Amino acid sequence: MLDAVQALKEKMVLACKVLQKQGVLDGYGHLSARLPGDRILSTPHMPPGKVALRDLIVIDMQGKKLEGSGEPNGETPMHTSIYKARPDVQCILHYHPDEVIAVSVASQGIKVVANCSVHFHRGTPIYDSPLLIRNHERGDQVAATLGDRNAVLLRGHGGTVVANDLDKLLRLGIDLVRAARIQMMAASLGPAKTHTQAECEEMIKGHDRPNTNRRYIDYYISEVVD
Ligand SMILES: [Zn+2]
């Protein structure tokens, strides 16, 4: 079990490096992953892209720190509320990319205008407040807005993506930003054609193949390791 936790820690630090390299992080935002025994591995209160192995902390389901020298993030209640509401969710990324913030203030959220947007074809609900998620009440509201989707936009604030493993989370985290960017580029050219529901469903079937994220993730990892 120790080895599995260590591997998860190393994977989380690598995910932070990839997201930093792709320019989707700023000084804020955070990543977490579920651990056995109602515990959560989390980046601490520091810029997530600068996190090293020694910085990671372990918190409980109330957001109280159990291990590590750093402090929990102010928006930890968003993570604990989502883990409580969604037993299927194994990891969470919360961040503030400009493109995602821009789309969060348009009432429709992400539209599927590109293949990288297909992950979000079931909709990206918008939490309609720019206030930070610093208490359990707001955390529960964000979890309720997310529902059974894989991403929620927070108006004027950022976005949160959830997944059942870190590779998938990394892909969703990068593709949500790409989807938002392409949507804005397409909008500047006039009315945009969106994928049909049937096209989305056909493409999503391919996402269930084993190792479907490997080539995608390995490309981004190769950008941060020798
Ligand atoms: Zn935030």
Boltz pocket constraint, residues with backbone or C-beta under 6 A from the ligand:
constraints:
  - pocket:
      binder: B
      contacts: [[A, 28], [A, 29], [A, 75], [A, 94], [A, 95], [A, 96], [A, 132], [A, 157], [A, 158]]
      max_distance: 6.0
